[in-house]
Amino acid sequence: MASFEVIGGKPLKGEIVPQGAKNEALQILCAVLLTDEPVTISNIPDIRDVNKLIELLRDMGVKVDKLAPDTYRFQADAVNLDYLDTPEFVAQGRALRGSVMILGPMLARFGQCQLPKPGGDKIGRRPMDTHFLGLEKLGGKLTLDGHDFYRIKAENGLRGAHMLLDEASVTGTANILMGAVLAEGTTTIYNAACEPYLQQLCRMLVRMGARINGIGSNLLTIEGVERLGGTEHRMLPDMIEIGSFIGLAAMTGSEITIKDCQIPELGLIPDTFRKLGIQLEFRGDDIHIPAQDHYEIATYLDGSILTVSDHTWPGFTPDLLSIVLVVATQAKGTVLIHQKMFESRLFFVDKLIDMGAQVILCDPHRATVIGLDQRQKLRGITMTSPDIRAGVALLIAALSAEGRSVIENVEQIDRGYQYIDQRLTALGAQIRRL
């Protein structure tokens, strides 16, 4: 297992370009299975989870050509269905949460798919019911081998249906959408997710020949077509990385410019960090964060303490709550962090408490942070990264802390952040990979 050795307490300075969006990549890459024509995708992040998915597609028989460091051409004209019965496929599927995204396109185009229970972050329950209930309404028949291997078939093809999703699941909506575009008839998906990454998938499918109305809303109407063609697609910058860099700049008192942010697609992210007292300046499509030695958490108009909580889009993304929590530890004021979606995502706060932060873990979903207002710096310790987002939050804490920190299990961070140690070192950070 690799580790990061971090010498903290040093301000950073410079420009940084966010990587392509991880959460978009996992959907977009699986959509190449919907056609036998070439699909070219650019701004693909070079991170562990995405590379594993590309490897899985290649092993399934998809032709993969790397045209540039961030650009690939895919052609799924010779998919090997027998590969899904091999131990190698089972191992790949179990190691990667994103493998679930092959279900919709494989069922739509080939009438069958199977998958072991996917892996991923251990951040609480992550049921897949929405995926299967939606695909069953389209005509798929689900069977279970044991408790952790799924088989789904559509022997008579998929047919359009009306459905009200039990939750606005991004990956669930994407899977159902990719099944519906080749189904016979019309499908309506109510309570659909409408995140920018889901909108990107819709626009890509439309360019491939799909008929989708309601893009950007929670009601999608899909008229099925017989086949889809090839296309070219460029992915959005990663909004979670952009938010992480905003938090990093504030915590370390650094002057950083984040380039090419696609600001209109960031939703509440900039304003949420402003509520923590962080100054942001939009310069075209760049976000400039000036060096600040002090930032103060806002309160509500009646004087009560601020609550930052996650919600489905256009609410605040749950993937940035770990960053907000860490940033608040050095603010002036108090904030309640309410993580509604996952019940284990706040359990990393024990490391922050060991570093000297004042955090009260109220229950698995809520934590109260009493900011130190930079009067008392965090201190370096040895800690372990439990998941992708908590890992980067701990890295930010270590870069702001006095002394030496060691973060173990940084493979978790590598799953979601491209060359993060090298890119931050270019800004002046002292990070060494052990």
N, C-alpha and C positions, 0 to 999 in steps of 0.2 A: 504494500500500500504506500502510495506517495504522500508526502506532507509538504506544507508550505512553512518555511521559517520567515517570519515577518518582524522587521524592526520598525516600530511605529513612532508616532509623534512628529512626523515630518509632513509639511504641506506639499501638495502636488501642484503641477502647473502644466497646461498645454491643451491640445486638442485630441479628441478621441472619436472614432467612428463606430457606431453601434453595429453589431453583427446582424445578419438576417434573423428573422423571428423563428425561434425554435418551435413554438406552438403552431405556427402556420405551416412550417416545413413538414411536420408529421402528418398533416391532412393533405397538403398539396402533393407530396411524394406518392402517397397511396392512390391519388386520383389518376396517376398515369396508367393504372391497371384497367381503366375504363375504355381504353382505345388501343387499337393495334398500330396506330400511327405515332410518329415521333413527337415527343413533348420535351421542350427545352426549358429549364428552370434556372434562374440566376439569383444571386444573393443568398445562396444556401450556406448556412453557418457550418464551419468545420468543427463540430462538437460530437461527443461520443454517441449520444442518443440518435442523432441524425445519421451519422456514419453507419451505425448498426442497422438502421432501417434501410439505407441504401444497399448494404451488404445483403440483407434479407431479400430485397427485391431482386438483386442480381442472382442470388441462389435459387429463386423461384423461376428463373428463366428470362427475366427482363434484361434487355440489352442496355448497358450503362456505359456511356462515353463521357469522360471528363474533358470538357472543352476549355476550362479555365479554372483557377483555384476555387471559385465560387459558382461555377456554371456546369451543369450536367445535361446531357441529352439522354432521354429514356425512350425505349420502344418495347412495349409488352405484346409483341406479335408471336411469341412462342412460350407462353407461360406453362410451366410444368406442374400440373395439378398433383401428380404423384409425389412431388417433393413434400407436400403437406402431410404425408404419412410417415416421414422420416424422423428419426431421433434428433437429427440436426435442426430441423424446423421447430420441433418442440422446445429444444434448448434455446433457440433464438427468440421464439415467441415469449417464453417465460422470462427472459432477461430484459425485455423491452416493453414498456407500457404502450408505446406508439404502435405496436403490432396490431392492436385492436382495430386500427383504421383500415385494415385490408378487408374487413368483413363486408361492408357495403358494396364496394366496387367488385369484389370477387363474386358475391351473390348475384349482383346485377348482370354481370357479363357472362359468368360461367355456370350460374345456377347452384353453386355450392361453395362452401368454405368451412374450414375447421381451424381451431385455435386453442392452445393451452391458455390457462388463466394468465394474463400478462403481469409483468413485474412493474417496477417503477418505485417512486418515493414511498416510504412508509410514513404517511402523514395522516393515517386514519382510514376509515372505510371509504372505498371507492367502487361502489356497485356498478355493474354494467347492465342493469335491468332496462334502462332507457334504450340502449342500443338494440337489445334483442326484442323488446316489446314492439318497437317501431318496425324492425325488419320482419317480425312475424305478421304485423298488420298488412305489410306489403305482399305477404304470401310465403315467407320463409317458415320452415318447420325446424324447430330447435330440439336437439337431443343432447343429453349429457353423458359422457363417459366418466364415471366416477364423479368427483366434486369439482374437478378443475380442468376438464377438457370439453370444449363446446364444438358441436357439429350443427351446421345449419344448411338446409337445402331448399330450393324452390323448383321442384320437379316440373311444374307447369308454368314456370316463369313468374315474374313479379307483376302485380297489378296495383294501380294507384288506389289510395285510401285516404280518408280523413283521419287525422289523429291529433290528440291534445297530449303533449308530452307531460309526464309527471314532474319533470324538472327541466330547466333550460340548459341542458348539458351541451357544451360546445362539441365535444367529440361524438356524443350521441346524435346531435343534430347533423353533424357532418356525415356520419355513417349512413343515417337514414336518407339524407339528401343524395348521397352518391348511389344509393340503391334506387331511389325514385326517378333519377334522370333517365334511366333505361327501362323503367317499368311501363306497362301498358296502361294508358289512361292518365287521369289527373290525381295528384297527391297534394293534400294541404297539411302543412305542419304548423300547428298553433302552439304557442309558448316555445317557439324555436329560439335558440341562441342567436344573437346578432352581433357578436364581437367583430372587430375589423378583420380578424383572421378568417372568420367564417364568411364574411363578405368577400374577401379575396378569393376563397374557394368558389363561391357562387359566380363571381365574374370570370374566373378561369373556365369553369364549366360552360358558361354561356358562350365564351369564345370557341369552345370545342363543339358547340352546336346544341347545348341544352337550352331548355325553355324554362326560365325561373323568374317569377315575379315576387315582389315584396322584399327584395334584397335590402338589408339594413333594418328590417322590422322583425317583429316576433311572429309574423304570419307569412310563411312561404308557400307559394303555389307553384307546383312543378308539373308541367305537361311532358309526359314521357316521350322520348324519341327512340328510333330504332338503333341508331349508332352515333358515336361521337368521333370527332377527328382530332388531329394533333393541334398544338398551339405553342406559344411562348409565354412565359410568365416570370415576372420579377417579384420577389417577396418583399414585404415591408421590413423596416428595421425593427428590432426586438424592443417592444415597449418596456419589458421588464428590465432589460439591460439599461435602457435610458433612465428609468427610475432609480436603478441601482447607482448609476453614476451621479445623479443629482444628490442622492443621500451621501455618497462617498465624499463629494465636494464639501457638503455642509459639515460632516463629521470631522474632516481633517483640516478645515479652514482653507480650502484650496480654491484656486481660480481655474476653472475647467470650462472648455467649450465642447459641447456634444454636437457633432456634425450630422446633417442630413437626417433629421428626426421624424419627418412626416408628421409635424405637429398637429394637424387637424385630426389625426387618427389616435391621439393620445388620451382623449376623453378627459376624465377628472384628475389624471395623474399630476399635471403641473399645479393645479389649484390645491390639491391635497398637500403637496409639499410646501406650498405657500402658506397653508394654515399652520404649518410647523414653524413658520417664520423665515423660511429659506427664500432668498431673493433669486428670481429667475428673470432673464431678459431674452426675449425672442429676437433673433437677428436673422431675418429671412426664415429659413427652415432649420437654423441652428439654435441651440439653447445655450446661453452663456450664464454660468453661475459664478458671481464674483466671490472673492475671498471674504468670509465673514468670521469674526471672532465671537459672535454672539447671535443667537436666533431664539425667538420667543414664540411659544405655542399660543395660538389664538384661543379665546373662549367664546362660548355662545353669547348672544345678546343679553341673556338674563344672568350672565356671570358664571354659569355652570361649566364644568370642564369639558373639553373637546372629546368626542368619541370618533375614532376612525374605524370603520367596519367595511367588510367586503360585501359585494353584491353582484348579481348578474349584470352584464353590460346593458346600459352605459354606467352602471355603478363602478366603484373602485375595485380593481382586480385583486383577488386574494393572494396572488403571487408576490405582491409588493408589501404586504403587511409586515413581514419579517424585517424588511428594510426600514419601514416607517418606525417600527418599534426600536430598532437600534439607534436610529437618528435621534429619536426623542430622548434617549438617555443622556444626551449632552445639551438638550435645549433648556430654556427657562420655562418652567411650567409643568403641568401634569396633563396626561392624555390617557384615555381608556382605549385599548386596542381590542376589538371584538372580531375574532376569526370565526365566522359562522359556518363555513363550509367544511373544514377539516378539524377533527378533535385532537390531533397530535402535533399540529404545526407550531404551537407555541412552546413546546417542551424544551426548546433549546435555550430558554431564558436562564436556566441554571448556570450556563457558562457565563452569561453577561453578569449575573450576580457575583460569581467568583471573580470577575474582572473589576468589581466595585460599583456596578450599576445598581440603581434603586428601582427594582421591579417587583411587583406583587403579582404572582400568578393566582388569579381569583378562582379559576376553574379551567378545564381543558380548552375553553373557547375565549377566555378573557384575561387580559393582563393590564394592570395599571402601572404606568411608567412615571416616576417622579424625576424630572430632569435635573441634572447636576449643574447646568448653566456654565459648563467649562471650568467651574471652580476646582473640581477634582477630576483629574484625568483617569480613564480606565487604565488598568495595569495588565501587562502581558502575561498570559498563562498558556498552558498546553490544553488543547481541546480537540474534539472530533466533530467533523461535519456530518449531521444526521441526514440532510437532504439538500437538494440543489439550492433552494432559496435561503434556507438557514445558513448554509455554508458560505454564501456570499455575504450575508449579514454579519457573520462572525469575522470574515475577512475584512470588512469595513471597520468593525470594532477594533480588530488587531492593528489596522493601519492608523487608527486614531489614538491607540493606547501608548503608554510609556513603556519602553523596554521591549523585550523579545517575546513573541508569541509563536507557538507551533500549532498549526491546524492539520490534523490527521484526516485520512480518508478523503483527500481532495479529488479523488475520482468522481465523487458526487458533484463537485463544482464543475469538473470537466464535462459532465454530461450536458450542461446547459450554457456554459460560458466559454467562448472561443479564445484560447491563448490568453486567459485573463492575467496570468502573472507577467507575461511579456508585455502586454499592452499597458498595464499599470506601471511596470518598471520604466517604460518610455516616458511616463509622466513624472518620474522621480521617486516612485515607491521603492522600498527595499524589501523585495520578495525573492526568496530562493527556494526552488523546488528540490526537496530532499528525496 
